[in-house]
Amino acid sequence: MKDHHQQSVASGGETSVTLTVNGEAHPLTIPPNVVLLDALRDRLGLTGTKKGCDHGQCGACTVRMDGQAINSCLKLAVMCEGSEITTIEGLASEAGLHPVQQAFLEQDAYQCGFCTPGQMMSASALLEDAHIGTSDAAVREAMSGNICRCGAYKNILAAIQSARGQVQAEGDSL
């Protein structure tokens, strides 16, 4: 016998899912083909995550799922149940801006701002990934899935390296 989710998928109906986004549980009833990006923007009103190419090519839709940067336009929302999703709206804390957000401001690492949320989400994930090197080349490679149509790459790189210094300084003071 098929479970409820399989029956919903087979019949083309909607299915119930609870997404944990920025630390809050959000029960939703959605068609099974809704991608995470659309669930965040259209169902939860979290419009900081941008809709760009819908093909995983630009990185504007980047969010973090269980700490890893993902393209939310490629992930079905129903596949995210049980995971912790962090969007740009959840990156800052009550104490203030995340070091990446602060560094982007200080380094003028945005122009139009459209790609900025995705850039920041990818940058925050790479700073926590011990497997990614600290060289400019390693950072550029890690950020290669995020396109900036305005060409602010030099400032984005400077912001990430500045944020790395801040994150390391905070870690040393603990």
NUNUBA-297964 format. One record per atom (N, C-alpha, C): residue in one letter; residue number from 1; x, y, z. Coordinates in steps of 0.05 Angstrom, whole numbers, plus 5000, padded with zeros to 4 digits. Each point is the difference from the previous one (the first is absolute). Layout:
REM residues N
<r a, NUM, <X, Y, Z>>;
...
END
This chain:
REM residues 174
<r m, 1, <5017, 4976, 5000>>;
<r m, 1, <4983, 5024, 5000>>;
<r m, 1, <5018, 5025, 5000>>;
<r k, 2, <4992, 5019, 4984>>;
<r k, 2, <5016, 5025, 4998>>;
<r k, 2, <4994, 5017, 5024>>;
<r d, 3, <5021, 5015, 5009>>;
<r d, 3, <4995, 5019, 5022>>;
<r d, 3, <4987, 5025, 4989>>;
<r h, 4, <4992, 5018, 5018>>;
<r h, 4, <4985, 5024, 4992>>;
<r h, 4, <5015, 5016, 4979>>;
<r h, 5, <5026, 5004, 5004>>;
<r h, 5, <5016, 5016, 4982>>;
<r h, 5, <5000, 4988, 4972>>;
<r q, 6, <5004, 4974, 4998>>;
<r q, 6, <5000, 4987, 4974>>;
<r q, 6, <4973, 5002, 4986>>;
<r q, 7, <4979, 4998, 5016>>;
<r q, 7, <4973, 5002, 4988>>;
<r q, 7, <4996, 5028, 4989>>;
<r s, 8, <5009, 5021, 5015>>;
<r s, 8, <4997, 5027, 4990>>;
<r s, 8, <5016, 5005, 4975>>;
<r v, 9, <5024, 4989, 4999>>;
<r v, 9, <5017, 5004, 4976>>;
<r v, 9, <4987, 4986, 4977>>;
<r a, 10, <4990, 4975, 5004>>;
<r a, 10, <4988, 4985, 4978>>;
<r a, 10, <4975, 5013, 4989>>;
<r s, 11, <4985, 5012, 5018>>;
<r s, 11, <4975, 5013, 4991>>;
<r s, 11, <5003, 5028, 4991>>;
<r g, 12, <5024, 5011, 5003>>;
<r g, 12, <5005, 5028, 4992>>;
<r g, 12, <4989, 5020, 5020>>;
<r g, 13, <4991, 4990, 5024>>;
<r g, 13, <4989, 5018, 5020>>;
<r g, 13, <5021, 5013, 5017>>;
<r e, 14, <4991, 5013, 5020>>;
<r e, 14, <5019, 5014, 5018>>;
<r e, 14, <5008, 4981, 5023>>;
<r t, 15, <5022, 5007, 5012>>;
<r t, 15, <5011, 4985, 5022>>;
<r t, 15, <5007, 5018, 5023>>;
<r s, 16, <4999, 4990, 5024>>;
<r s, 16, <5007, 5016, 5023>>;
<r s, 16, <5030, 4996, 5006>>;
<r v, 17, <5013, 5022, 5007>>;
<r v, 17, <5028, 5000, 5006>>;
<r v, 17, <5005, 5022, 5021>>;
<r t, 18, <5019, 4995, 5018>>;
<r t, 18, <5008, 5020, 5019>>;
<r t, 18, <5028, 5008, 4994>>;
<r l, 19, <5004, 5025, 4994>>;
<r l, 19, <5027, 5010, 4994>>;
<r l, 19, <5010, 5016, 5024>>;
<r t, 20, <5024, 4994, 5009>>;
<r t, 20, <5013, 5016, 5021>>;
<r t, 20, <5018, 5020, 4987>>;
<r v, 21, <4991, 5025, 5002>>;
<r v, 21, <5014, 5022, 4986>>;
<r v, 21, <5007, 5022, 5021>>;
<r n, 22, <5026, 5006, 5001>>;
<r n, 22, <5010, 5020, 5019>>;
<r n, 22, <4991, 4994, 5029>>;
<r g, 23, <5000, 4974, 5006>>;
<r g, 23, <4994, 4991, 5027>>;
<r g, 23, <4970, 4997, 5007>>;
<r e, 24, <4983, 5006, 4981>>;
<r e, 24, <4971, 4997, 5005>>;
<r e, 24, <4988, 4979, 4982>>;
<r a, 25, <4982, 4984, 5012>>;
<r a, 25, <4986, 4979, 4984>>;
<r a, 25, <4976, 5013, 4986>>;
<r h, 26, <4998, 4993, 4974>>;
<r h, 26, <4978, 5011, 4983>>;
<r h, 26, <4986, 4977, 4987>>;
<r p, 27, <4976, 4992, 5010>>;
<r p, 27, <4984, 4980, 4986>>;
<r p, 27, <4988, 5011, 4974>>;
<r l, 28, <5003, 4986, 4978>>;
<r l, 28, <4990, 5008, 4974>>;
<r l, 28, <4985, 4977, 4987>>;
<r t, 29, <4981, 5006, 4984>>;
<r t, 29, <4987, 4981, 4982>>;
<r t, 29, <5006, 5010, 4972>>;
<r i, 30, <5016, 4985, 4985>>;
<r i, 30, <5009, 5009, 4974>>;
<r i, 30, <5000, 4977, 4980>>;
<r p, 31, <4999, 5007, 4974>>;
<r p, 31, <5003, 4979, 4980>>;
<r p, 31, <5029, 4989, 5003>>;
<r p, 32, <5003, 4975, 4994>>;
<r p, 32, <5027, 4987, 5004>>;
<r p, 32, <5021, 5011, 4981>>;
<r n, 33, <4993, 5014, 4979>>;
<r n, 33, <5020, 5010, 4981>>;
<r n, 33, <5009, 5029, 5007>>;
<r v, 34, <4992, 5011, 5022>>;
<r v, 34, <5008, 5027, 5008>>;
<r v, 34, <5029, 4999, 5010>>;
<r v, 35, <5017, 5017, 4988>>;
<r v, 35, <5028, 5001, 5008>>;
<r v, 35, <5002, 5018, 5025>>;
<r l, 36, <5022, 4995, 5015>>;
<r l, 36, <5004, 5015, 5025>>;
<r l, 36, <4999, 5030, 4996>>;
<r l, 37, <5012, 5010, 4978>>;
<r l, 37, <5000, 5028, 4995>>;
<r l, 37, <4971, 5012, 4999>>;
<r d, 38, <4982, 4986, 4986>>;
<r d, 38, <4973, 5010, 4998>>;
<r d, 38, <4985, 4997, 5026>>;
<r a, 39, <5006, 4979, 5016>>;
<r a, 39, <4987, 4997, 5026>>;
<r a, 39, <5009, 5023, 5018>>;
<r l, 40, <5026, 5007, 5000>>;
<r l, 40, <5010, 5022, 5016>>;
<r l, 40, <4988, 5026, 4993>>;
<r r, 41, <5000, 5006, 4974>>;
<r r, 41, <4991, 5027, 4991>>;
<r r, 41, <4969, 5002, 5000>>;
<r d, 42, <4987, 4980, 4988>>;
<r d, 42, <4971, 5002, 4995>>;
<r d, 42, <4983, 4991, 5024>>;
<r r, 43, <5009, 4981, 5014>>;
<r r, 43, <4985, 4989, 5023>>;
<r r, 43, <5007, 5012, 5026>>;
<r l, 44, <5026, 5007, 5004>>;
<r l, 44, <5009, 5010, 5026>>;
<r l, 44, <5007, 5030, 4999>>;
<r g, 45, <4999, 5012, 4977>>;
<r g, 45, <5005, 5029, 4998>>;
<r g, 45, <5029, 5008, 5005>>;
<r l, 46, <5018, 4981, 4997>>;
<r l, 46, <5029, 5006, 5004>>;
<r l, 46, <5012, 5006, 4973>>;
<r t, 47, <4998, 5026, 4993>>;
<r t, 47, <5008, 5008, 4973>>;
<r t, 47, <5029, 5008, 4997>>;
<r g, 48, <5016, 4998, 5021>>;
<r g, 48, <5028, 5006, 4998>>;
<r g, 48, <5015, 4981, 4982>>;
<r t, 49, <4991, 4975, 4999>>;
<r t, 49, <5011, 4981, 4982>>;
<r t, 49, <4989, 5006, 4972>>;
<r k, 50, <5018, 5004, 4981>>;
<r k, 50, <4992, 5011, 4974>>;
<r k, 50, <4996, 4978, 4979>>;
<r k, 51, <4981, 5005, 4982>>;
<r k, 51, <4994, 4982, 4978>>;
<r k, 51, <5015, 5011, 4976>>;
<r g, 52, <5020, 4984, 4991>>;
<r g, 52, <5016, 5009, 4977>>;
<r g, 52, <4994, 4983, 4976>>;
<r c, 53, <5015, 4979, 4997>>;
<r c, 53, <5000, 4984, 4975>>;
<r c, 53, <4981, 4976, 5001>>;
<r d, 54, <4993, 4991, 5024>>;
<r d, 54, <4984, 4975, 5004>>;
<r d, 54, <5013, 4975, 4989>>;
<r h, 55, <5026, 5001, 4996>>;
<r h, 55, <5015, 4977, 4990>>;
<r h, 55, <5025, 4993, 5016>>;
<r g, 56, <5004, 5013, 5022>>;
<r g, 56, <5024, 4995, 5016>>;
<r g, 56, <5026, 5011, 4989>>;
<r q, 57, <4997, 5020, 4982>>;
<r q, 57, <5024, 5011, 4987>>;
<r q, 57, <5010, 5026, 5012>>;
<r c, 58, <4984, 5015, 5014>>;
<r c, 58, <5008, 5027, 5008>>;
<r c, 58, <5006, 5003, 5030>>;
<r g, 59, <4988, 4983, 5017>>;
<r g, 59, <5006, 5002, 5029>>;
<r g, 59, <4983, 5021, 5015>>;
<r a, 60, <4983, 5014, 4986>>;
<r a, 60, <4984, 5021, 5013>>;
<r a, 60, <4981, 4988, 5021>>;
<r c, 61, <4993, 4975, 4997>>;
<r c, 61, <4981, 4986, 5018>>;
<r c, 61, <5014, 4985, 5022>>;
<r t, 62, <5026, 5004, 5004>>;
<r t, 62, <5014, 4984, 5020>>;
<r t, 62, <4990, 5004, 5028>>;
<r v, 63, <4995, 4978, 5014>>;
<r v, 63, <4993, 4999, 5028>>;
<r v, 63, <5018, 4979, 5013>>;
<r r, 64, <4999, 4997, 5026>>;
<r r, 64, <5015, 4979, 5013>>;
<r r, 64, <4981, 4979, 5010>>;
<r m, 65, <5006, 4975, 4995>>;
<r m, 65, <4984, 4978, 5009>>;
<r m, 65, <5019, 4983, 5017>>;
<r d, 66, <4994, 4998, 5026>>;
<r d, 66, <5018, 4986, 5019>>;
<r d, 66, <5029, 5010, 4997>>;
<r g, 67, <5003, 5026, 4997>>;
<r g, 67, <5026, 5013, 4999>>;
<r g, 67, <5013, 5001, 4972>>;
<r q, 68, <4990, 4985, 4981>>;
<r q, 68, <5012, 4999, 4973>>;
<r q, 68, <4985, 5019, 4982>>;
<r a, 69, <5015, 5014, 4983>>;
<r a, 69, <4988, 5017, 4980>>;
<r a, 69, <4987, 4983, 4978>>;
<r i, 70, <4975, 5006, 4994>>;
<r i, 70, <4986, 4986, 4978>>;
<r i, 70, <4985, 5020, 4983>>;
<r n, 71, <4994, 4992, 4975>>;
<r n, 71, <4983, 5016, 4982>>;
<r n, 71, <4972, 4992, 5006>>;
<r s, 72, <4984, 5018, 5012>>;
<r s, 72, <4973, 4993, 5008>>;
<r s, 72, <4981, 4997, 4976>>;
<r c, 73, <5009, 5008, 4976>>;
<r c, 73, <4983, 4996, 4976>>;
<r c, 73, <5002, 4972, 4990>>;
<r l, 74, <5019, 4984, 5010>>;
<r l, 74, <5003, 4973, 4991>>;
<r l, 74, <4991, 4979, 5020>>;
<r k, 75, <4991, 5008, 5024>>;
<r k, 75, <4993, 4982, 5021>>;
<r k, 75, <4970, 5001, 5005>>;
<r l, 76, <4987, 4977, 4997>>;
<r l, 76, <4972, 4999, 5006>>;
<r l, 76, <4995, 5005, 5030>>;
<r a, 77, <4981, 5016, 5006>>;
<r a, 77, <4995, 5007, 5028>>;
<r a, 77, <4994, 4976, 5017>>;
<r v, 78, <4985, 4980, 4989>>;
<r v, 78, <4994, 4976, 5016>>;
<r v, 78, <5025, 4984, 5008>>;
<r m, 79, <5022, 5004, 4985>>;
<r m, 79, <5025, 4987, 5007>>;
<r m, 79, <5015, 5013, 5023>>;
<r c, 80, <4990, 5023, 5009>>;
<r c, 80, <5014, 5015, 5021>>;
<r c, 80, <4988, 4996, 5027>>;
<r e, 81, <4979, 4985, 5002>>;
<r e, 81, <4989, 4994, 5027>>;
<r e, 81, <5020, 4986, 5017>>;
<r g, 82, <5003, 5010, 5025>>;
<r g, 82, <5020, 4988, 5018>>;
<r g, 82, <5027, 5014, 4999>>;
<r s, 83, <5003, 5018, 4981>>;
<r s, 83, <5025, 5015, 4998>>;
<r s, 83, <4996, 5028, 5011>>;
<r e, 84, <5022, 5013, 5007>>;
<r e, 84, <5000, 5028, 5009>>;
<r e, 84, <5007, 5017, 4976>>;
<r i, 85, <4982, 5017, 4992>>;
<r i, 85, <5004, 5019, 4978>>;
<r i, 85, <5006, 5027, 5011>>;
<r t, 86, <5021, 5013, 4991>>;
<r t, 86, <5007, 5027, 5007>>;
<r t, 86, <5000, 5017, 4975>>;
<r t, 87, <4984, 5022, 5001>>;
<r t, 87, <4999, 5019, 4978>>;
<r t, 87, <5015, 5025, 5009>>;
<r i, 88, <5002, 5019, 4981>>;
<r i, 88, <5014, 5025, 5007>>;
<r i, 88, <4986, 5014, 5023>>;
<r e, 89, <4974, 4997, 5003>>;
<r e, 89, <4985, 5012, 5022>>;
<r e, 89, <5009, 4989, 5027>>;
<r g, 90, <5011, 4976, 5000>>;
<r g, 90, <5009, 4987, 5025>>;
<r g, 90, <5030, 5000, 5005>>;
<r l, 91, <5015, 5014, 4983>>;
<r l, 91, <5029, 4999, 5003>>;
<r l, 91, <5010, 5017, 5023>>;
<r a, 92, <4988, 5024, 5004>>;
<r a, 92, <5008, 5017, 5023>>;
<r a, 92, <4989, 4987, 5026>>;
<r s, 93, <5011, 5009, 5022>>;
<r s, 93, <4991, 4991, 5026>>;
<r s, 93, <4990, 5024, 5016>>;
<r e, 94, <4990, 4995, 5023>>;
<r e, 94, <4991, 5022, 5017>>;
<r e, 94, <5023, 5019, 5007>>;
<r a, 95, <5024, 4989, 5000>>;
<r a, 95, <5024, 5015, 5007>>;
<r a, 95, <5008, 5020, 4977>>;
<r g, 96, <4990, 4995, 4976>>;
<r g, 96, <5007, 5017, 4978>>;
<r g, 96, <5004, 4985, 4974>>;
<r l, 97, <5011, 5014, 4981>>;
<r l, 97, <5005, 4988, 4974>>;
<r l, 97, <5020, 4977, 5001>>;
<r h, 98, <4996, 4980, 4983>>;
<r h, 98, <5020, 4979, 4997>>;
<r h, 98, <5025, 5013, 4989>>;
<r p, 99, <5024, 4990, 5006>>;
<r p, 99, <5025, 5011, 4990>>;
<r p, 99, <5000, 5004, 4970>>;
<r v, 100, <4988, 4981, 4985>>;
<r v, 100, <4999, 5003, 4971>>;
<r v, 100, <4983, 5025, 4992>>;
<r q, 101, <4977, 5003, 5013>>;
<r q, 101, <4984, 5024, 4994>>;
<r q, 101, <5015, 5026, 5006>>;
<r q, 102, <5013, 5000, 5023>>;
<r q, 102, <5015, 5024, 5007>>;
<r q, 102, <5022, 5006, 4980>>;
<r a, 103, <5014, 4979, 4992>>;
<r a, 103, <5023, 5003, 4981>>;
<r a, 103, <4990, 5009, 4973>>;
<r f, 104, <4977, 4990, 4991>>;
<r f, 104, <4989, 5009, 4974>>;
<r f, 104, <4994, 5030, 5001>>;
<r l, 105, <4990, 5010, 5023>>;
<r l, 105, <4995, 5028, 5003>>;
<r l, 105, <5026, 5016, 4999>>;
<r e, 106, <5019, 4991, 5016>>;
<r e, 106, <5025, 5014, 5002>>;
<r e, 106, <5016, 5000, 4974>>;
<r q, 107, <4999, 4979, 4985>>;
<r q, 107, <5015, 4997, 4975>>;
<r q, 107, <4985, 5009, 4975>>;
<r d, 108, <4975, 5010, 5004>>;
<r d, 108, <4984, 5008, 4977>>;
<r d, 108, <4998, 4977, 4980>>;
<r a, 109, <4993, 4977, 5010>>;
<r a, 109, <5000, 4975, 4984>>;
<r a, 109, <4974, 4995, 4986>>;
<r y, 110, <4986, 5020, 4993>>;
<r y, 110, <4975, 4997, 4985>>;
<r y, 110, <4996, 5025, 4984>>;
<r q, 111, <4986, 4998, 4978>>;
<r q, 111, <4992, 5023, 4985>>;
<r q, 111, <4970, 5002, 4998>>;
<r c, 112, <4988, 4983, 4984>>;
<r c, 112, <4971, 5001, 4999>>;
<r c, 112, <4987, 4985, 5023>>;
<r g, 113, <5015, 4981, 5012>>;
<r g, 113, <4990, 4986, 5023>>;
<r g, 113, <4984, 4974, 4994>>;
<r f, 114, <4995, 4995, 4975>>;
<r f, 114, <4983, 4976, 4993>>;
<r f, 114, <5014, 4974, 5008>>;
<r c, 115, <5025, 4998, 4994>>;
<r c, 115, <5015, 4975, 5006>>;
<r c, 115, <5009, 4998, 5029>>;
<r t, 116, <4999, 5023, 5014>>;
<r t, 116, <5013, 5002, 5027>>;
<r t, 116, <4990, 4979, 5020>>;
<r p, 117, <4974, 4994, 5002>>;
<r p, 117, <4992, 4980, 5019>>;
<r p, 117, <5012, 4972, 4994>>;
<r g, 118, <5000, 4992, 4975>>;
<r g, 118, <5012, 4975, 4993>>;
<r g, 118, <5030, 5000, 5005>>;
<r q, 119, <5013, 5021, 4993>>;
<r q, 119, <5029, 5003, 5005>>;
<r q, 119, <5006, 4997, 5030>>;
<r m, 120, <4985, 5014, 5016>>;
<r m, 120, <5004, 4999, 5029>>;
<r m, 120, <4995, 4972, 5011>>;
<r m, 121, <4980, 4986, 4991>>;
<r m, 121, <4994, 4973, 5010>>;
<r m, 121, <5022, 4981, 4992>>;
<r s, 122, <5010, 5002, 4975>>;
<r s, 122, <5022, 4983, 4992>>;
<r s, 122, <5025, 5006, 5016>>;
<r a, 123, <5006, 5026, 5004>>;
<r a, 123, <5023, 5009, 5014>>;
<r a, 123, <5000, 4990, 5029>>;
<r s, 124, <4976, 5002, 5013>>;
<r s, 124, <4998, 4991, 5028>>;
<r s, 124, <5005, 4970, 5002>>;
<r a, 125, <4991, 4985, 4981>>;
<r a, 125, <5005, 4971, 5000>>;
<r a, 125, <5029, 4994, 4995>>;
<r l, 126, <5013, 5013, 4981>>;
<r l, 126, <5028, 4994, 4994>>;
<r l, 126, <5018, 5007, 5024>>;
<r l, 127, <4993, 5020, 5015>>;
<r l, 127, <5017, 5007, 5023>>;
<r l, 127, <4999, 4979, 5022>>;
<r e, 128, <4979, 4984, 5000>>;
<r e, 128, <4998, 4978, 5020>>;
<r e, 128, <5010, 4973, 4989>>;
<r d, 129, <5008, 4999, 4975>>;
<r d, 129, <5009, 4975, 4988>>;
<r d, 129, <5030, 4998, 5001>>;
<r a, 130, <5010, 4983, 5017>>;
<r a, 130, <5029, 4997, 5004>>;
<r a, 130, <5014, 4988, 4976>>;
<r h, 131, <4985, 4989, 4981>>;
<r h, 131, <5012, 4989, 4976>>;
<r h, 131, <5006, 5020, 4978>>;
<r i, 132, <4990, 5025, 5004>>;
<r i, 132, <5004, 5021, 4980>>;
<r i, 132, <5024, 5016, 5009>>;
<r g, 133, <5020, 5003, 4983>>;
<r g, 133, <5024, 5015, 5006>>;
<r g, 133, <4994, 5029, 5005>>;
<r t, 134, <5021, 5014, 5010>>;
<r t, 134, <4997, 5028, 5007>>;
<r t, 134, <5011, 5019, 4978>>;
<r s, 135, <5012, 4989, 4979>>;
<r s, 135, <5011, 5017, 4979>>;
<r s, 135, <4978, 5013, 4984>>;
<r d, 136, <5007, 5022, 4987>>;
<r d, 136, <4980, 5013, 4983>>;
<r d, 136, <4990, 4981, 4978>>;
<r a, 137, <5018, 4984, 4989>>;
<r a, 137, <4992, 4981, 4979>>;
<r a, 137, <4980, 4979, 5011>>;
<r a, 138, <5004, 4990, 5024>>;
<r a, 138, <4982, 4981, 5012>>;
<r a, 138, <4973, 5012, 5005>>;
<r v, 139, <5000, 5025, 5009>>;
<r v, 139, <4974, 5014, 5005>>;
<r v, 139, <4986, 5005, 4974>>;
<r r, 140, <5014, 5009, 4979>>;
<r r, 140, <4987, 5004, 4974>>;
<r r, 140, <4988, 4974, 4990>>;
<r e, 141, <5014, 4978, 5003>>;
<r e, 141, <4990, 4974, 4991>>;
<r e, 141, <4975, 4993, 5016>>;
<r a, 142, <5000, 5003, 5026>>;
<r a, 142, <4978, 4993, 5017>>;
<r a, 142, <4975, 5018, 4994>>;
<r m, 143, <5005, 5024, 4991>>;
<r m, 143, <4978, 5019, 4994>>;
<r m, 143, <4993, 5000, 4970>>;
<r s, 144, <5011, 4982, 4985>>;
<r s, 144, <4995, 5000, 4970>>;
<r s, 144, <4972, 4995, 4992>>;
<r g, 145, <4983, 4989, 5018>>;
<r g, 145, <4972, 4995, 4994>>;
<r g, 145, <4983, 5025, 5004>>;
<r n, 146, <5012, 5022, 5008>>;
<r n, 146, <4985, 5025, 5004>>;
<r n, 146, <5009, 5020, 4980>>;
<r i, 147, <4981, 5009, 4984>>;
<r i, 147, <5006, 5020, 4979>>;
<r i, 147, <4992, 5028, 5010>>;
<r c, 148, <5018, 5019, 4995>>;
<r c, 148, <4994, 5029, 5005>>;
<r c, 148, <5000, 5013, 4973>>;
<r r, 149, <4976, 5008, 4991>>;
<r r, 149, <4998, 5012, 4973>>;
<r r, 149, <5012, 5028, 5000>>;
<r c, 150, <5004, 5012, 5023>>;
<r c, 150, <5012, 5027, 5001>>;
<r c, 150, <5030, 4999, 5000>>;
<r g, 151, <5011, 4977, 5006>>;
<r g, 151, <5029, 4997, 4999>>;
<r g, 151, <5014, 5009, 5026>>;
<r a, 152, <4988, 4997, 5023>>;
<r a, 152, <5012, 5009, 5025>>;
<r a, 152, <5017, 4978, 5012>>;
<r y, 153, <5011, 4982, 4984>>;
<r y, 153, <5015, 4977, 5010>>;
<r y, 153, <5024, 5008, 5018>>;
<r k, 154, <5014, 5020, 4993>>;
<r k, 154, <5024, 5009, 5015>>;
<r k, 154, <4991, 5007, 5029>>;
<r n, 155, <4979, 5015, 5002>>;
<r n, 155, <4990, 5009, 5026>>;
<r n, 155, <4987, 4977, 5016>>;
<r i, 156, <4987, 4982, 4985>>;
<r i, 156, <4989, 4976, 5013>>;
<r i, 156, <5022, 4983, 5012>>;
<r l, 157, <5022, 4996, 4986>>;
<r l, 157, <5023, 4985, 5010>>;
<r l, 157, <5012, 5014, 5024>>;
<r a, 158, <5003, 5026, 4998>>;
<r a, 158, <5011, 5015, 5023>>;
<r a, 158, <4982, 4997, 5025>>;
<r a, 159, <4974, 5001, 4995>>;
<r a, 159, <4981, 4997, 5023>>;
<r a, 159, <5002, 4973, 5013>>;
<r i, 160, <5002, 4979, 4983>>;
<r i, 160, <5002, 4973, 5011>>;
<r i, 160, <5026, 4997, 5016>>;
<r q, 161, <5022, 5010, 4990>>;
<r q, 161, <5025, 4997, 5014>>;
<r q, 161, <4999, 5017, 5026>>;
<r s, 162, <4987, 5023, 4999>>;
<r s, 162, <4997, 5017, 5024>>;
<r s, 162, <4983, 4985, 5021>>;
<r a, 163, <4978, 4988, 4991>>;
<r a, 163, <4983, 4985, 5018>>;
<r a, 163, <5014, 4976, 5012>>;
<r r, 164, <5017, 4988, 4984>>;
<r r, 164, <5016, 4977, 5010>>;
<r r, 164, <5017, 5009, 5024>>;
<r g, 165, <5013, 5023, 4997>>;
<r g, 165, <5015, 5011, 5022>>;
<r g, 165, <4984, 5005, 5025>>;
<r q, 166, <4976, 5011, 4996>>;
<r q, 166, <4982, 5005, 5022>>;
<r q, 166, <4991, 4974, 5014>>;
<r v, 167, <4992, 4980, 4983>>;
<r v, 167, <4992, 4975, 5011>>;
<r v, 167, <5022, 4987, 5016>>;
<r q, 168, <5025, 5001, 4989>>;
<r q, 168, <5023, 4988, 5014>>;
<r q, 168, <5006, 5015, 5026>>;
<r a, 169, <4997, 5027, 5000>>;
<r a, 169, <5005, 5015, 5024>>;
<r a, 169, <4979, 4994, 5021>>;
<r e, 170, <4975, 4996, 4992>>;
<r e, 170, <4979, 4993, 5019>>;
<r e, 170, <5005, 4972, 5011>>;
<r g, 171, <5010, 4982, 4983>>;
<r g, 171, <5006, 4973, 5010>>;
<r g, 171, <5023, 4999, 5019>>;
<r d, 172, <5020, 5017, 4996>>;
<r d, 172, <5023, 5002, 5017>>;
<r d, 172, <4993, 5011, 5027>>;
<r s, 173, <4979, 5017, 5001>>;
<r s, 173, <4993, 5013, 5026>>;
<r s, 173, <4982, 4982, 5017>>;
<r l, 174, <4991, 4978, 4989>>;
<r l, 174, <4982, 4982, 5016>>;
<r l, 174, <5015, 4984, 5020>>;
END
